[in-house]
Amino acid sequence: MPSLSVLPDQVDLVVAGAGTAGAATAAHAAERGLSVLCIERARLDRAGARWVNGVARDAFVDAGIALPEGDELRGLDTRFHLFAGRGPQRIVMENHGVLDVDMRHLVRRLHTRCLEAGVTLIGDVSVHDMQGHVVTTSRGSVRADFIVDASGLAGLNLLGIPKPPKSDLCAAAQAVHRVTNTGAARDFLDAHDADEGETICFTGIAGGYSILNVSVHADEVSILTGSIPADGHPPGTRILDDFVADTSWIGERCFGGSRAIPLGGLPRALTHDHVAAVGDAARQVFSAHGSGIGPGMTAGRMLAECLAETGHVEDYGVRWMRRFGGLFAGYDILRRVSQTLTKEQIATLIDAGVLDSASVAAGLGQRLPDASASRAVKLPKQLARSGSVGARMAAAGARVGAVATLYAGYPKRGSRRGWAALVRAAMRS
Ligand SMILES: Cc1cc2nc3c(=O)[nH]c(=O)nc-3n(C[C@H](O)[C@H](O)[C@H](O)COP(=O)(O)OP(=O)(O)OC[C@H]3O[C@@H](n4cnc5c(N)ncnc54)[C@H](O)[C@@H]3O)c2cc1C
């Protein structure tokens, strides 16, 4: 990678942050003819997510990024076993469309694509501030027509988006460890009726919004955990460490990471004047399972297209909100209910058929469940069979439709205060 001692004086676009969202934005913009400077605070080989993430196949297509292969692709649409607590209730899903991706490779691939497109990509430089069109960094200043904040949840916050409440923060951790005893690992898989490469997901183990996912690949095991500590639960790091300590066949850690994921709380606007935000910086996280990779990369492509087509960052904000806002806010309503559930209530929803392989696979794939006629007939009965938890889910479901309608009509211009008040009311009522 080139090492610049002096920044260019002027570019079309400065992108702050070279994680997945920032690198995708920079590459797409440069491919459409803009001069782009992408600035990363960390070393480039430490940028963005450094663990294994599940990313919907459709998200790569939407984002205009080739599907992962080789070492980057650790799992392809493998069977997913979702247990209520440690079971016995479970749902088994196939063809959910989620790929297990080694993010270290994906970030490197996006950086390579940036360089091939002519992006000036620099690491070890921090963006400090922005005054109008001038961006100040630890290596001097640069003037830009457009500025993108892709610096993540703990980054610059150039749009001044309110901090999420702690109850909207998932403390997640992911790690890949060596398997020290393949026979014992096999016994674990057999006990859960699963195979190598498949995901065993224990949900509701530390509050309704918590998971412990385990998948064994030959001599490695991949572990993903997450929970909401503000609700009084141990964070993902503790759940992961405890599982490793309690499991005799798991050995040394190979790689991984942990941090907070913002759930829900889409801002009123994704842009202001010549400034836009993408990725976690814009709270573009699919909150049902805390997934931000696909949404951030897709936002990057949309933003680059708008800059190239119309030259207005605001068009990106409108396009993204109208296409994804309703889906994301709708699932966030359900996430808020699921956060309050016990594992017994999750089991009730599975027993009643409210949660089934089709509905959970739709959530994993970040799309609405199919609205088939037979499901429309069955669902009210299934909710009724689930007692009070079913009634809460039904009430939440009714609000999903209202929120979807509001986002479909996301206002093109103006302060959007009245619109935002309606969204808040629909989310809470
Ligand atoms: C353990 C864990 C598991 C997860 N699992 C999944 C999953 O399965 N699927 C999924 O889709 N998502 C998952 N996520 C969420 C996903 O990792 C994030 O949503 C995603 O990484 C956000 O990408 P981003 O590019 O917006 O931000 P980041 O990845 O946070 O990148 C921001 C970059 O900006 C840089 N930066 C910050 N400040 C500055 C500055 N001042 N100047 C310059 N650069 C700066 C940072 O160094 C960083 O490299 C998981 C998260 C965690 C923690």
The ligand as a Tripos MOL2 file, in Angstrom:
@<TRIPOS>MOLECULE
LIG
   53    58     1     0     0
SMALL
NO_CHARGES

@<TRIPOS>ATOM
      1 C1        -18.3440   -9.8160   17.3960 C.3       1 LIG1
      2 C2        -19.1580   -9.2120   16.3110 C.ar      1 LIG1
      3 C3        -19.8570  -10.0400   15.4510 C.ar      1 LIG1
      4 C4        -20.5930   -9.4830   14.4110 C.ar      1 LIG1
      5 N1        -21.2540  -10.3150   13.5730 N.ar      1 LIG1
      6 C5        -21.8440   -9.8060   12.4750 C.ar      1 LIG1
      7 C6        -22.4100  -10.6730   11.4990 C.ar      1 LIG1
      8 O1        -22.4240  -11.8930   11.6590 O.2       1 LIG1
      9 N2        -22.9270  -10.1110   10.3640 N.ar      1 LIG1
     10 C7        -22.9050   -8.7610   10.1560 C.ar      1 LIG1
     11 O2        -23.3560   -8.3070    9.0990 O.2       1 LIG1
     12 N3        -22.4090   -7.9200   11.0920 N.ar      1 LIG1
     13 C8        -21.8700   -8.4050   12.2340 C.ar      1 LIG1
     14 N4        -21.3240   -7.5700   13.1600 N.ar      1 LIG1
     15 C9        -21.4180   -6.1080   12.9470 C.3       1 LIG1
     16 C10       -20.4000   -5.6570   11.9310 C.3       1 LIG1
     17 O3        -19.1190   -6.1290   12.2510 O.3       1 LIG1
     18 C11       -20.4050   -4.1100   11.8540 C.3       1 LIG1
     19 O4        -21.7300   -3.6900   11.6260 O.3       1 LIG1
     20 C12       -19.5050   -3.6390   10.7360 C.3       1 LIG1
     21 O5        -18.1630   -4.0120   10.9870 O.3       1 LIG1
     22 C13       -19.5950   -2.1290   10.5750 C.3       1 LIG1
     23 O6        -18.7630   -1.7440    9.5090 O.3       1 LIG1
     24 P1        -18.3300   -0.2160    9.3310 P.3       1 LIG1
     25 O7        -17.4140   -0.1860    8.1660 O.co2     1 LIG1
     26 O8        -19.5350    0.6360    9.3390 O.co2     1 LIG1
     27 O9        -17.5670    0.1680   10.6740 O.3       1 LIG1
     28 P2        -16.2440   -0.4230   11.2830 P.3       1 LIG1
     29 O10       -16.0550   -1.8550   10.9570 O.co2     1 LIG1
     30 O11       -16.3040   -0.0440   12.7360 O.co2     1 LIG1
     31 O12       -15.0990    0.3910   10.5760 O.3       1 LIG1
     32 C14       -14.8770    1.7470   10.8850 C.3       1 LIG1
     33 C15       -13.4360    2.0850   10.5880 C.3       1 LIG1
     34 O13       -13.2450    3.4900   10.8040 O.3       1 LIG1
     35 C16       -12.0040    3.6830   11.4350 C.3       1 LIG1
     36 N5        -12.0320    4.9760   12.1500 N.ar      1 LIG1
     37 C17       -12.6550    5.2730   13.2980 C.ar      1 LIG1
     38 N6        -12.4540    6.5500   13.6390 N.ar      1 LIG1
     39 C18       -11.6870    7.0900   12.6540 C.ar      1 LIG1
     40 C19       -11.1440    8.3790   12.4300 C.ar      1 LIG1
     41 N7        -11.3440    9.3850   13.3100 N.pl3     1 LIG1
     42 N8        -10.3930    8.5940   11.3270 N.ar      1 LIG1
     43 C20       -10.1820    7.5750   10.4420 C.ar      1 LIG1
     44 N9        -10.6730    6.3260   10.6020 N.ar      1 LIG1
     45 C21       -11.4280    6.0910   11.6960 C.ar      1 LIG1
     46 C22       -11.8660    2.4860   12.3620 C.3       1 LIG1
     47 O14       -10.5180    2.2460   12.6880 O.3       1 LIG1
     48 C23       -12.4720    1.3600   11.5140 C.3       1 LIG1
     49 O15       -11.5030    0.6860   10.7430 O.3       1 LIG1
     50 C24       -20.6360   -8.0790   14.2440 C.ar      1 LIG1
     51 C25       -19.9580   -7.2440   15.1380 C.ar      1 LIG1
     52 C26       -19.2380   -7.8130   16.1730 C.ar      1 LIG1
     53 C27       -18.5190   -6.9130   17.1280 C.3       1 LIG1
@<TRIPOS>BOND
     1     1     2 1
     2     2     3 ar
     3     2    52 ar
     4     3     4 ar
     5     4     5 ar
     6     4    50 ar
     7     5     6 ar
     8     6     7 ar
     9     6    13 1
    10     7     8 2
    11     7     9 ar
    12     9    10 ar
    13    10    11 2
    14    10    12 ar
    15    12    13 ar
    16    13    14 ar
    17    14    15 1
    18    14    50 ar
    19    15    16 1
    20    16    17 1
    21    16    18 1
    22    18    19 1
    23    18    20 1
    24    20    21 1
    25    20    22 1
    26    22    23 1
    27    23    24 1
    28    24    25 2
    29    24    26 1
    30    24    27 1
    31    27    28 1
    32    28    29 2
    33    28    30 1
    34    28    31 1
    35    31    32 1
    36    32    33 1
    37    33    34 1
    38    33    48 1
    39    34    35 1
    40    35    36 1
    41    35    46 1
    42    36    37 ar
    43    36    45 ar
    44    37    38 ar
    45    38    39 ar
    46    39    40 ar
    47    39    45 ar
    48    40    41 1
    49    40    42 ar
    50    42    43 ar
    51    43    44 ar
    52    44    45 ar
    53    46    47 1
    54    46    48 1
    55    48    49 1
    56    50    51 ar
    57    51    52 ar
    58    52    53 1
@<TRIPOS>SUBSTRUCTURE
     1 LIG1         1 GROUP 0 **** ****
